[in-house]
Amino acid sequence: MQQSRQESAVSIAVSPPRTRRALVTADRLISIALIAPSVVLIAVFVYGFIGRTFYISLVRWNDLAPDYTFVGLANYIRLLDSERFQIDLRNTVVFTTTFITLCLAVGLLLAVLLDSGIKGEALFRTIYMFPLAVSFIVTGVVWRWLESPSSGLNLLFDAVGLPFLKNGWFTDPNIGILGVVLAAFWQTSGYVMALYLAGLRGIPDELREAARVDGATEWQLFRRIILPLLNPITLTAVIILGHISLKIFDLTIAMTGPGPGFATDVPALFMYETTFFGSRFSQGASIAMVLLLLVSGLIVPYLIYNARHELQR
Amino acid sequence: MSARVAGPGQARPLRLGRIAVYTVLVLFALFYLMPIYVLLVTGLKSFDQVSLDRMWNLPQSFSLDSFRDAWFGNEQTAIRGLANNFSNTLLLTVPATLISAMLGSLNGYVLAKWKFRGADVLFPIILFGMFIPYQAILIPLVQTTQALGLYGSIPGLVFVHVVYGIPITTLIFRNYYAGVPSELVEAARIDGAGILGVYRHVLLPLSLPGFVVVAIWQFTSIWNEFLFAIVLTSNPAVQPIMVALNNLAGSYSVQWNVQMAGALMAALPTLLVYILLGRYFLRGLLAGSLKG
C-alpha cells in the first residue's frame, strides 16, 4: 500500500515514463541486493541447519566417526524412553510454570506500585532492572553461593528468625529445579515490570478519572479496567518468558549442572552433554529437535498473530 | 493494594498505604541488590577472611588480592587470570556489534520503506531465527565453521554473532524506520535521490538513536553470550570471558573470593552500559518483545 503511494508520487513528478520505469527497476534491484545477503544467511544458517539437524537426528551417528545410516525415528524412541529425558520434561514444566507465574505476579505488583506516584521511582526502577544487563553465567556463579546449604540465604533465614525456610535449594533432589527458578526470577522479573510499566503509562488518565467519577473503587478500577487493558502485555510476557525458560541453559550450567538425580537437568543441557561430551550426535540432534518443537509451538502462533495484527493497522 | 486515593478527609489511610508501598518497594530493592552486596564484600575479602558462615559480614580489612588474582591469575594456586579472556570478548563484541548494526539498518530500511511483494511474509520468517533454541543448529554450525576454517577463532565467533543477530537488529531498525514519515522519503525521491541516496541523506542522519539501541542490545547480548562461545572455542587462549568465568567458578577448589571478584569484573562492562545508557537499554528490551 505504502509502496503504490510512493510509485504514484514518482509518476506524477517524473514525466517521461521510460526513465521512470528504469529508475524504479534499478532501485528495486538494489533493494533486493541490500537484503539478499541477510536472507541467504538466515536461509542457510537457520532453516538449512535446522533441516540438517533433523537429518542427523534420523541417522546412526552416535559415535565420534560420522555414520549416516538411516535409522528412522530410533533416536526419538530411545529418547522418549530414557528416564533422564522424562525427568527433563517434568523439570521444564515445573520451571516454566513457576518461573512465569512468579515473574508475572511480581512484575505486575512492582509496576503498579511504581506507577502509583511514589518518590524515587527512577531509582527503584533502575535497581529492579539492572540484573537484565548481567550474564546468566554471572548470575549462576553468585546464586550458587547464595543457595549454598550451609551459607547464603539459609544464614539469612536464621538471622531473621525464619529457620523453617531453610532448605537445600538446588542440591535438593526433589525441588532443586526451584532453586534455579529463583535465580532466573531474580534476573528476569525486571523485564516483566518494565513491560507492565510501559503498559500502565499508556493508559490515559481520563479513563481512570471517568471510572472514579462513576463511583468505582480503586480495586474495581484495577480489576475491571486496568487489568483487562494489560492483557496483550501479559500475552507478550508469557511468550517471552516461556521461550527463555524452555531454552534455559547457561544458568543451569553455571549453578549446578544436571544436579543430584538430574534434579536440575533440562533438555538444553542434556543435548549439550549428549552431543559434545558423549559424542552421540544423532541422539543430541533428536533432543534439539524436540526442544525446537516445544519452542515453535509457543513462538510460531505468536509470530503469525503479530504479522496479521500489523497488516490490519 | 490498600493505596486508595483518598478524599480530603482521608489523609491517614493514605499515609499508611504509602508506608506499605515503600516497605514492599524497599524489600524488593534489597532482594535485587543482595547478590551485588555478596559479590562486593566477598571480592574485597582476602582468602583467610572468607568462610561460608560469615558470608554476609563486611571485610575486616580492605584487600584487592582477589581482584588481582582473578585478573592476572595466580600460579601458586593455579588460577587462570581473566585478563586475556576479557580482551578476547572485547575483540569479539565490538566488531560483531558494529557489523550487525549496519546490516540491521540496511535490512530495516528495505523492509520499512521499500516493501516488495512477500515482505510481510519474509519478515516473520527472519524473526523466527531469534527465538530458536540454538541447540537446533549447533551440530551443523560446528561442522560448517570447521569447514570454513572459522572454528575456534575470534573472527569465527564474530561471524556467528553477526548471522544470528540479523533478526533482532532487523526488527529494531524496521520498527524504527517505520516511524520516519514516508513523505520525507517521497520528497527526496522527487528531488531525484535513488534508494541509496535516500538512505544516506534522509534515513541515516535520523538513525543515531536506532544505532544506539541496537548497539547496546548487541553489545550486551554478545558480551554475556555463553553457548556459542563454549561450543565454538576449545582453546583457553581464545575463549571469551563467560566461558573462562564458568571454568574459574566451576571448580570448588578455586577460592570463592576470586570467583566473586572475577564475576564482578565480567559483569562490569554491561552494567556500566546499563547505568550510563539505561533509557536506550530499555528501548531495546521492549523492542525484543516485537512491539516497537
Interface residues (C-beta under 8 A of the other chain):
Chain A: Q2 Q3 R5 Q6 A9 V10 A13 L23 A26 D27 R28 I30 S31 I32 L34 I35 P37 S38 V39 L41 I42 F45 V46 G48 F49 I50 R52 T53 I56 V106 L109 L110 V112 L113 L114 S116 I118 F124 T126 I127 Y128 M129 F130 P131 L132 A133 V134 S135 F136 I137 V138 T139 G140 V141 V142 W143 R144 W145 L146 S148 S150 S151 G152 L155 L156 A159 W186 G190 Y191 A194 L195 A198 R212 T217 E218 W219 F222 T236 A237 I240 H243 L246 K247 F249 D250 I253 A254 A268 M271 Y272 T275 F276 F281 G284 A285 I287 A288 M289 L291 L292 V295 S296 I299 V300 Y302 L303 I304 N306 A307 E310 L311
Chain B: M1 A3 R4 V5 R18 V21 Y22 V24 L25 F28 A29 F31 Y32 L33 M34 P35 V38 L39 T42 L52 D53 M55 W56 L103 L106 N107 Y109 V110 L111 K113 W114 K115 F116 D120 V121 L122 F123 P124 I125 I126 L127 F128 G129 F131 I132 P133 Q135 A136 I137 L138 I139 P140 L141 T144 V163 Y164 I166 P167 T170 S182 V185 E186 R189 I190 G194 I195 L196 T220 W223 N224 E225 F226 L227 V231 M242 L245 N246 A249 G250 W256 Q259 M260 G262 A263 A266 A267 T270 L271 V273 Y274 I275 G278 F281 L282 L285 L286 G288 S289 L290 K291
